[in-house]
């Protein structure tokens, strides 16, 4: 039977030095034992790693973040996703308390806060509280006065600063029972400006065959919500898709929700999220959308997916087959982004800071999305010695020998123009045996001894007898042979990275965001919070074409 317990946590800085050790239960292997074994694995290091040669045999989970990483050893059978999810939640909570970006120096300078968080989030190995809003009510953050007094060797708080009546009365003012009624929301939340923001981000994962037919196409979405509103609001967020709200149950697959979401409301009415939000920014929901229709086997092309950028590769070009060409197809039409779609302006659902009712994301809006950050990566076999004569019709391209790839970047001003862009490259293969053992700067190297000969013959030009010009048939045979030799040097795939502001590949839109005045408390009469929504589609090498 698998357990659900965390045995220990070790935080290691960028110099591979432990800066924090926290043991919850049992007697796990120490950091000085597991750290060398972890570093012995080549990067990227997997998680988890099984270490059978230590006593007891240990499974080591790891998570790298910024300039540090976290190790969590366990000697019992445990659900891997349970430990990894806890490590991710720990990073989120530390960023909330210590500030983002999170570095190892912040953890070292705020050890008192980190120690409280580790004790509150996990008690004797059992995960009990990972909500940052609830942790803010129980974790004491030292004020600037306490840090100043502590820096000069004085206690951070003195009896003179406590309320009259001593410590007993002071503790009675903060009884344990006065915790928040809602675990994920702080008590007595107050904001001078009431604002509600919705950010929907979708990450593409598309694989295309050489013919252009999609083999797999998914969009992994996340709905981030930012609540800066007083009291305890009860919100209703409604989503819709191009097929209408009745089709959202078929569109959205594998949904996951924050604990604040009422699951019964979603099951009864798919597309409606009813919840009392935590204070601040949090991840409201996540989902997956299959972009391929059920009839994907009937000759569907990549153009039917309405992708803003796709790539095609033609290999073994030229007389000797050493040239390949990449053709990038850019589109300026986005499905679901027209004014007749579900992205029409709605009262009470504004863009951020623009004063308009149509949702806007940076330079692109729902009616005119903008394609940006277009980068094409073409992996090259390691046996390729060099790539010359890179000619791009748009943008700039260069060969990165350390990563064995060709990187082609398209500026945003060029990516906004629909059409095709091409890149031609000439591959230089490895040296042949004769070239590797040949003459270099007039010095002949002995194949066996490695010595060189400085005789005059090494510097005298060698006159070869006149050769008969090869016939056309011989040239064709040589070219065929060269094409076969260069074929393994050709790229086998290419991927495109980009971002589109103001558009989602799945077509999901925010229909409305309302506050239920009957269920809400402490908001105040006549308060109308500012509401905003953003859409973003991202491809991080997510659109891949096989050759």
C-alpha positions in Angstrom: 0.0 0.0 0.0 1.4 3.4 -1.0 1.8 6.0 1.6 1.0 9.7 1.3 3.8 11.2 3.4 6.8 13.5 3.0 9.9 12.3 4.8 12.3 15.2 4.3 13.1 18.2 2.2 16.6 19.4 1.2 17.2 22.8 -0.5 20.5 23.1 -2.5 21.9 26.3 -3.8 23.6 27.0 -7.1 27.0 25.9 -5.7 25.6 22.5 -4.8 25.7 23.3 -1.1 22.8 22.5 1.2 21.2 25.6 2.7 18.2 24.0 4.4 17.4 20.5 5.8 13.9 19.7 7.2 13.1 16.2 8.3 9.4 15.3 8.9 9.4 11.7 9.8 11.4 8.4 9.8 15.1 8.4 9.4 15.7 9.3 5.7 19.1 9.3 4.0 20.9 12.5 4.8 21.6 15.2 2.2 25.3 14.4 2.3 24.5 10.9 1.1 21.9 11.6 -1.6 23.4 14.8 -3.0 26.5 13.2 -4.6 24.4 10.4 -6.0 22.0 12.9 -7.5 24.8 15.0 -9.1 26.4 11.9 -10.5 23.5 11.6 -13.0 23.9 13.6 -16.2 21.6 16.5 -17.0 18.7 16.6 -17.5 18.3 14.6 -14.3 15.1 12.6 -14.1 12.7 12.8 -11.2 12.3 10.4 -9.4 15.7 8.6 -9.2 16.0 5.2 -7.6 19.0 4.7 -5.3 19.2 1.0 -4.4 22.8 1.1 -3.1 22.1 3.1 0.1 20.5 1.9 3.3 17.6 2.0 3.2 17.0 2.0 -0.6 15.6 5.4 -1.4 13.6 7.1 -4.2 14.8 10.7 -4.6 12.4 13.3 -6.0 13.8 16.6 -7.3 12.6 19.9 -8.6 14.8 22.6 -10.1 13.8 26.2 -9.8 15.8 29.4 -10.6 19.3 29.0 -9.0 18.5 26.2 -6.6 16.8 22.8 -6.5 14.8 20.8 -3.9 15.4 17.1 -3.0 12.9 14.9 -1.2 14.0 11.4 -0.3 11.6 8.7 0.6 12.2 5.1 1.7 8.6 3.9 1.3 6.3 3.4 -1.7 4.6 6.8 -2.3 2.6 8.2 -5.1 5.1 10.1 -7.3 2.6 12.8 -8.3 1.8 13.5 -4.7 5.4 14.4 -3.8 6.0 16.4 -7.0 2.7 18.4 -6.6 3.8 19.2 -3.0 7.2 20.5 -4.3 5.4 22.7 -6.8 3.0 24.0 -4.2 6.0 24.8 -1.9 7.6 26.9 -4.7 4.3 28.8 -5.2 4.0 29.5 -1.5 7.6 30.6 -1.1 7.1 33.0 -4.0 4.0 34.4 -2.4 5.8 35.0 0.9 9.3 35.9 -0.1 8.5 37.5 -3.5 9.1 36.5 -7.1 11.5 35.8 -8.6 12.6 33.3 -5.9 16.3 32.8 -5.4 18.4 30.8 -2.9 19.6 34.0 -1.2 16.0 34.9 -0.3 15.5 31.6 1.4 18.7 31.9 3.4 17.9 35.4 4.6 14.3 34.5 5.6 14.9 31.1 7.3 12.5 32.0 10.1 9.6 32.4 7.6 10.6 29.3 5.6 10.7 27.2 8.7 7.2 28.2 9.7 5.9 27.5 6.2 7.4 24.0 6.1 6.0 23.2 9.5 2.5 24.5 8.7 2.3 23.0 5.2 3.3 19.5 6.4 2.9 18.1 9.9 4.8 14.9 10.6 4.9 14.1 6.9 1.2 14.6 6.3 0.4 17.5 4.0 -2.2 19.6 5.7 -2.2 23.2 4.5 -0.9 24.5 1.1 -3.2 27.5 0.6 -1.2 30.7 0.7 -4.2 32.8 1.9 -4.7 30.5 4.9 -1.0 30.4 5.7 -0.9 34.2 5.9 -3.1 34.0 8.9 -0.9 31.6 10.9 2.7 32.4 9.7 4.2 35.4 11.4 6.3 37.6 9.1 8.7 39.8 11.0 8.2 43.5 10.5 11.0 46.0 9.7 11.2 47.0 13.3 11.7 43.4 14.4 14.4 42.9 11.9 16.1 46.1 13.0 16.1 45.1 16.7 17.1 41.6 15.8 20.1 43.0 13.9 21.5 44.7 16.9 21.0 41.7 19.2 17.7 42.8 20.9 14.5 40.8 20.9 12.1 41.6 18.1 9.2 42.3 20.4 9.1 43.3 24.0 6.4 43.2 26.7 6.1 47.0 26.5 4.9 46.7 22.9 2.2 44.2 23.8 -1.3 45.2 24.8 -1.9 45.9 28.5 -2.6 42.8 30.5 0.5 40.8 29.5 1.0 37.8 27.3 -2.1 36.0 28.5 -4.4 38.7 27.3 -2.3 39.1 24.1 -2.8 35.5 23.2 -6.5 35.7 24.1 -6.9 38.4 21.5 -5.9 35.9 18.8 -7.5 32.6 19.6 -7.1 29.6 17.4 -10.8 29.5 16.6 -10.6 32.9 14.9 -9.1 31.4 11.7 -10.7 32.0 8.4 -14.1 30.3 7.8 -13.0 29.6 4.2 -9.6 27.8 4.2 -8.3 29.4 1.0 -9.3 33.0 1.7 -7.9 35.3 4.3 -10.3 36.9 6.8 -11.2 40.6 6.8 -9.9 41.3 3.2 -9.9 44.9 2.3 -9.0 46.6 -1.0 -9.3 50.3 -2.0 -9.7 49.4 -5.7 -11.9 46.3 -6.4 -10.6 44.4 -9.5 -11.2 41.0 -11.1 -8.9 39.7 -13.8 -9.1 36.5 -15.9 -6.0 35.2 -17.9 -6.5 32.2 -20.2 -3.3 30.8 -21.6 -3.2 27.8 -24.0 0.0 25.9 -24.9 0.0 24.1 -28.2 1.3 20.6 -28.8 1.0 19.7 -32.5 2.8 17.0 -34.5 2.4 17.1 -38.3 3.3 14.3 -40.8 5.5 15.2 -43.9 2.4 15.4 -45.9 1.0 18.0 -43.6 -1.6 15.8 -42.1 -1.8 16.3 -38.3 -0.9 13.2 -36.2 -1.7 14.8 -32.9 -3.0 18.3 -31.9 -3.7 19.3 -28.3 -4.1 22.6 -26.5 -3.4 22.6 -22.8 -5.1 25.5 -21.1 -4.9 27.2 -17.8 -7.2 29.8 -16.3 -5.4 32.2 -13.9 -7.6 34.4 -11.8 -6.7 37.5 -9.9 -9.1 38.7 -7.2 -8.5 42.0 -5.5 -11.9 42.6 -3.9 -13.0 43.3 -0.4 -15.1 41.0 1.7 -16.2 37.5 0.7 -17.4 37.7 -2.9 -19.3 34.8 -4.6 -18.5 34.8 -8.3 -19.8 33.1 -11.4 -17.6 32.7 -14.5 -19.2 31.5 -17.7 -17.2 30.0 -20.6 -18.4 29.4 -24.1 -17.0 27.9 -27.3 -17.8 28.4 -31.0 -20.4 25.6 -30.9 -22.2 27.3 -28.1 -22.2 26.6 -24.4 -23.9 23.3 -24.9 -20.8 22.1 -26.8 -18.3 23.0 -24.0 -18.7 19.6 -22.4 -17.5 17.9 -25.6 -14.7 20.5 -26.1 -13.1 20.7 -22.7 -11.4 17.4 -21.6 -9.7 16.4 -18.4 -10.7 19.6 -16.4 -9.0 20.2 -13.1 -10.2 22.9 -10.6 -9.1 24.8 -7.6 -10.7 23.6 -4.4 -12.8 26.8 -4.3 -14.8 25.7 -7.4 -18.2 24.1 -6.8 -18.0 20.9 -8.8 -21.7 20.2 -8.6 -22.4 23.5 -10.6 -19.9 22.5 -13.3 -21.5 19.0 -13.6 -25.0 20.3 -13.8 -24.1 23.2 -16.1 -20.8 22.7 -18.0 -19.0 25.9 -18.6 -20.1 27.6 -15.4 -17.5 28.1 -12.6 -19.1 29.1 -9.3 -16.6 29.9 -6.5 -15.4 32.1 -3.7 -11.9 33.2 -4.8 -8.8 33.3 -2.7 -7.3 36.8 -2.3 -4.7 37.6 -5.0 -3.7 35.5 -8.0 -4.3 31.8 -8.2 -4.8 29.0 -10.7 -8.6 28.6 -11.1 -8.7 25.7 -13.5 -6.9 23.7 -16.1 -8.1 21.7 -19.1 -7.1 20.0 -22.3 -8.7 20.3 -25.8 -8.2 17.9 -28.7 -7.9 20.1 -31.7 -8.5 17.2 -34.1 -12.1 16.5 -35.0 -13.4 13.0 -34.9 -13.0 12.7 -38.7 -9.2 13.4 -38.5 -8.5 10.3 -40.6 -10.2 11.6 -43.7 -7.3 13.7 -45.1 -7.3 16.6 -42.7 -4.5 19.1 -43.4 -2.7 21.5 -41.1 -4.5 24.4 -42.6 -7.8 23.0 -41.2 -6.3 23.5 -37.7 -6.1 27.2 -38.3 -2.6 27.4 -36.9 -0.9 30.8 -37.3 2.4 29.3 -38.2 3.5 25.9 -39.7 6.7 24.7 -41.2 7.7 22.4 -44.1 11.1 20.8 -44.8 12.5 19.7 -48.1 15.7 17.8 -47.9 18.4 16.4 -50.3 18.2 19.3 -52.7 21.0 20.5 -55.1 23.2 18.4 -57.4 24.8 16.5 -54.5 21.9 16.6 -52.1 23.6 18.8 -49.5 20.9 21.5 -49.4 17.7 21.6 -47.4 15.0 24.2 -47.5 12.5 25.2 -44.7 9.3 26.9 -45.7 7.4 28.8 -43.0 3.8 29.5 -43.6 2.3 32.5 -41.7 -1.4 33.2 -41.4 -3.1 36.4 -40.4 -6.6 34.8 -40.1 -7.5 33.3 -36.7 -10.6 31.1 -36.2 -13.0 32.6 -33.8 -11.4 36.0 -33.8 -13.8 37.8 -36.1 -16.3 40.3 -34.9 -19.2 37.8 -35.6 -17.8 35.2 -33.2 -18.3 34.9 -29.4 -15.7 37.6 -28.7 -18.2 40.4 -29.1 -18.0 43.3 -26.7 -20.0 42.8 -23.5 -20.9 45.3 -20.8 -19.0 44.9 -17.6 -16.1 42.8 -19.2 -13.3 45.2 -20.0 -9.8 45.0 -21.3 -7.1 46.0 -18.9 -6.5 49.7 -18.7 -7.8 50.4 -22.2 -11.3 51.7 -21.4 -12.8 49.5 -24.2 -15.2 46.6 -23.8 -13.4 44.2 -26.2 -10.8 42.1 -24.3 -7.3 43.2 -25.3 -4.0 41.5 -24.6 -1.0 43.8 -25.2 -0.7 44.7 -28.9 -3.5 42.3 -30.0 -7.2 42.2 -29.3 -9.9 39.5 -29.8 -10.8 41.1 -33.1 -7.2 41.6 -34.4 -4.8 39.1 -32.7 -1.1 39.6 -33.3 1.5 36.9 -34.0 4.8 37.5 -32.1 8.1 35.8 -31.1 8.3 33.4 -34.1 11.3 31.1 -33.9 12.0 28.1 -36.0 14.3 25.4 -34.6 15.8 22.8 -36.9 17.7 20.0 -35.2 20.8 18.9 -37.0 22.6 15.5 -36.7 25.8 15.7 -34.6 27.9 14.4 -37.5 27.3 17.6 -39.4 30.6 19.7 -39.4 29.2 23.0 -40.4 26.3 24.7 -42.2 27.0 27.5 -44.7 25.2 29.8 -47.0 22.1 30.3 -44.8 19.7 32.4 -46.9 16.5 33.6 -45.2 13.8 35.6 -47.1 12.6 37.0 -43.7 14.4 37.4 -40.4 17.8 36.0 -39.5 19.1 32.5 -39.2 22.3 31.1 -37.8 23.8 27.7 -36.9 24.3 26.9 -33.2 27.0 24.1 -33.1 26.8 23.7 -29.3 23.1 22.7 -29.6 23.3 21.1 -33.0 20.5 23.1 -34.5 19.6 26.0 -36.9 17.8 28.8 -35.3 15.7 31.1 -37.5 14.1 34.1 -35.9 11.3 36.2 -37.5 10.8 39.8 -36.1 7.3 40.7 -35.0 6.9 43.2 -37.8 7.6 40.6 -40.4 5.6 37.9 -38.7 2.5 40.1 -38.8 2.4 39.9 -42.6 0.8 36.8 -44.0 2.6 34.7 -46.5 5.5 32.3 -46.9 9.1 32.7 -45.8 11.9 30.3 -46.9 15.3 29.4 -45.5 18.0 27.5 -47.6 21.0 25.9 -45.9 24.0 24.0 -47.2 25.3 21.2 -45.1 29.0 20.4 -44.7 29.5 16.8 -43.7 32.3 15.2 -41.7 35.8 14.8 -43.1 36.5 11.7 -45.1 39.3 9.4 -44.1 41.6 10.7 -46.9 40.9 14.3 -45.8 41.5 13.6 -42.2 44.9 12.0 -42.9 45.8 14.4 -45.6 48.3 17.3 -45.8 47.7 20.2 -43.4 49.8 23.3 -44.0 52.4 21.4 -45.9 53.0 18.9 -43.0 52.5 15.2 -43.6 51.4 13.3 -40.5 52.3 9.7 -40.0 49.2 7.6 -39.5 50.8 5.2 -37.0 53.4 7.3 -35.2 51.8 10.8 -35.5 55.2 12.3 -36.6 55.4 14.7 -39.4 57.8 15.0 -42.3 59.6 18.4 -42.9 61.3 17.2 -46.1 61.2 19.4 -49.2 58.8 16.9 -50.8 56.2 17.9 -48.3 56.3 21.5 -49.5 56.7 20.8 -53.3 53.6 20.8 -55.3 52.6 17.4 -56.7 51.9 17.4 -60.4 49.2 14.9 -61.2 48.8 13.5 -64.6 46.1 15.0 -66.8 42.7 13.4 -66.2 40.1 12.7 -68.7 37.0 14.8 -68.2 34.3 12.6 -66.7 31.4 11.8 -68.9 27.8 12.8 -68.1 27.0 9.3 -66.9 30.0 9.3 -64.5 28.9 12.7 -63.1 25.4 11.5 -62.5 26.7 8.4 -60.7 28.9 10.6 -58.5 25.9 12.8 -57.7 23.8 9.9 -56.8 26.5 8.6 -54.5 26.9 12.0 -52.9 23.1 12.3 -52.3 23.2 8.9 -50.5 26.1 10.1 -48.4 24.4 13.4 -47.4 21.0 11.8 -46.7 21.8 10.9 -43.1 23.0 14.5 -42.5 19.6 16.0 -43.4 17.3 17.2 -40.6 14.4 14.9 -39.6 12.1 17.5 -38.0 11.5 21.2 -37.4 9.5 23.0 -34.8 8.0 26.5 -34.5 7.6 28.6 -31.4 5.4 31.6 -31.3 2.8 33.5 -29.2 -0.5 35.0 -30.3 -2.1 37.7 -28.1 -5.9 37.9 -28.1 -6.6 34.5 -29.5 -7.1 30.9 -28.2 -6.7 27.9 -30.4 -9.6 26.1 -28.8 -12.0 29.0 -29.4 -12.9 29.1 -25.7 -14.1 32.6 -24.6 -15.3 34.2 -21.4 -19.0 34.9 -21.7 -19.6 36.7 -18.5 -18.2 37.2 -15.0 -20.8 38.3 -12.4 -21.0 38.7 -8.6 -23.9 37.1 -6.8 -25.0 39.9 -4.4 -27.1 37.5 -2.3 -24.3 35.1 -1.4 -21.5 37.8 -1.2 -20.6 39.4 2.1 -18.7 42.6 3.0 -18.5 44.0 -0.5 -20.5 47.1 0.2 -23.5 48.6 -1.6 -23.0 50.1 -5.0 -19.5 48.7 -5.5 -18.9 47.6 -9.1 -15.5 45.9 -9.5 -13.4 46.5 -12.6 -13.3 43.3 -14.7 -10.8 42.3 -17.4 -9.9 39.3 -19.5 -6.8 38.3 -21.5 -6.2 35.5 -24.0 -2.8 34.1 -25.0 -1.8 31.1 -27.1 1.8 29.9 -26.8 3.8 27.4 -28.7 7.2 26.5 -27.2 8.5 24.2 -30.0 4.9 22.9 -29.9 4.2 22.8 -33.6 6.5 20.1 -35.0 6.8 18.8 -38.5 8.4 15.4 -39.3 10.4 15.0 -42.4 
